[in-house]
Amino acid sequence: MGIGLLGKKLGMTQVFDENGNIVPVTVIQAGPCFVIQKKTEKTDGYNAIQFGFDEIKKVKNVNKPMTGHFKKANITPLKFIKEFRVTEEELESNEIGSQISVDIFQIGEYVDVTGISKGKGFAGVVKRHGFKGSPASRGTHEYFRHGGSIGQNMTSGRTMKGKKMPGHMGNEKVTVQNLKVVEVRGDTNILMIRGAIPGPANGYVVIKKAVKKSS
């Protein structure tokens, strides 16, 4: 619950703190975000605000339903859209078409960042799940990086759901919690967060105030 920001991961660098120590940070272009739609408990069953970020350069590529959606809010079509569950007070204080900037965050507070992790393609169990593998001697033959038994002979006579097996690795929603805000640049909408966040450079992320930790 609560307003967050949509942003784009620009990359990583390092800065110096007040004691002269090197601090690794991720640089995020956080906003400006535009209020596209407001949902109320009366009309939609819950209170939420829909935000948009990153202007689309070729408006002709936007389909008609989305074109009408943006036109209703009198906003240029945007690439990244997300909604946040909010309180009634937050719903009333943000009007359609208004902007939310990086200034909602302060230096020293903690945030949770959600993004799509880098895709690694098809991977085996050793890389994907950290399996140890089989011994490299004592008669092992062409079984060094296999996962071993995956089921039972009789009961239940099948492979159980959720079994750790080879498959597509990465390219999934990941949230990193309790990251500290190191720097906020309101003039350029740049947010610097200590540590790494999910996704590649230019990947979209969602930044919200930390649920488990306060400044």
N, C-alpha and C positions, 0 to 999 in steps of 0.2 A: 504494500500500500504506500502510495506517495509518488510525487512527480520525480522523474529522472530525466536523463538527457540521451539523445541519440548522437553518435559520433562516428568518426572514421580513424582507424589506427594508422598513424603516419610512419611509425617506426620506433626504434629505441636509441637512446643516447645516454649520457651520464652527466650529472651536475655535481657541484660541491655543496655540502651542507655548511652550517655555521661553524663547525669544528674543523673544516677542511677535508672531511672524508668524502670519498667518491660514492655517489649514490646512483645506481642504475635506474633509469626511468623510461616509461613508455610515453610517447608523445601522441596525444589524441586531439583531433579537431572536433571539439564538442559543441555543436550548434553553429549558427543559430537554428533552433527548432521552432516550427510554426504549428499553432493549434489549428488542426483541420476540422475536427468534429468533437462535440461534447455529447456524452451518453449519460442519461439520467436513470435513476432507479424506476421512475414512473413510466418512462417510454421503453427502456431497454432491459430493465431488471437489475441494473447495477450502475454505479457511478464511475465514469472513466473519461479520460481525455485522450484523443488521438493526435499524435505528433507526427510531423514529417520533417525530413532532413535531406539535404543535398539536391540542389536543383537539377532537373533534367534538361540537358542542352538541346536535344532534338524533341520538341514537343509533339511533332507529327507521329512519333512512335508510340505515344500514349493512346490506349484504346478509349472508346467513347464513354463507357461507364466511369472510368477514372477521371477522364477529362471533365465530365459533369460534376464529379465529386469535388475536385479542386476548384472548379468554377463557382460552385455554391459557396465555398469558403473565401472566394476571391484571392486565391493563392496560386502562384506558378507551380505546375506539376513537380513533384518531388520523388526521389528514387526510393528512399527508405522510410517506411511507415510502421509505427508501433503505437499501441495504446497502453496507458497506465491506469490502474485502478486508483482512484483518489477519494478524498473525503468531500463532503458537501462544501466545505469552506474553500478548498482548492478548486473545486469545480466552478464556484461562483467568481473566484478571483482571476480566472483565466478566460478571456474572451476569444471567440473564433477569429483567426487571422492574426492574433498577437504572437509575439516572439518570446522564447525562453532562451536565455543565454547561459554561458558557463559560470556566471556570477552566483548561481544558486549553490555552488560548492565553495568551500573555504580551505585554505591551507591548513594541513594538520588533521583534517577529518578523514574518516575511512569510508570507502565505497566498495560496492560489489559490481564487477564488470562481466557482462555476458556477451559472448561472441561465438562464431562458428570456427571450430578448430581447423587447422590445415589438413587437407586430405592426403593420406599416405598410400591410397590404392589398396590392392589386395595384399594382405600380410598373413604370415603364419603365426602360430601360437607363441613362439619364442619372442618375436618382435611385438606382437599385438597385446599379449597378456603377461609377458615376462616369464614364460615357462623355462625350467632349467634345461630340458632336453635329456636325452639318454646318454649313458657313458660312452666315451669315444673309443673304448677298447673292450676286452672280454667278450668278443664274439658279436658285438653290435654291428649290424650290417644294414646300411641305407635306412637308418632309423634315428639319426642323430638329433633332428629337430622336430620329431613328431610329438603328438600330444598324449599318446598312450590310449588306454581304454576309454570309450565314450559311452558305454551302456552296460546292460546286464544280459545274462544268458536267458533267464526266465522272468523273474519279477523285477521290474515291470515289462521287461522285454522290449524296451525302446530307448531311444536317446531322449533324456529329459530336456525340457525347455530351459533356455538360459545357459546351456553348456558352453564353456569357453572353447571356441573352435576358430579355425582360420576364417578370414572374411575381410570385409571392407573396414579399413582402419582410418579413424579421423573423420573430418567433415561432419561433425555433430555439435550440437549446442553444448557449450561449456561455460560454467560460471566460476570465476575466481573471486573469493571473498576476502574482505578485510585488507584492501590495498590502500595505502596512505597517499593522500593528495600532497604532492611536493610543491607544485607551483600552479597558479591560476593566472592566465593572461586574458583579461576581459576584452582588450582592444582587438585581439586576433582570434578569440575563442579557442585558445590553446589550453589544454589541461595536461599536466605532467603527473603521472602516477608512478609510485615506486614499485618496481618489479615488472614482470611480464604479464601480458594478457593474451587471451586466445585469438587465433586467426593470423592471416598474413597481413602485410602492409596494404593499406587501402581497404581493408576489410571493415565492415560495419560492426559496431558494438553498441551495447546499451549500458549506461552508467547510472547506478542508483545508490542512494545512501545505504551504508552497510546495515544489515539486519541484526547481526550478532555483536557488533562492536561500535562504540561511539568514540568520538575524539576525546 
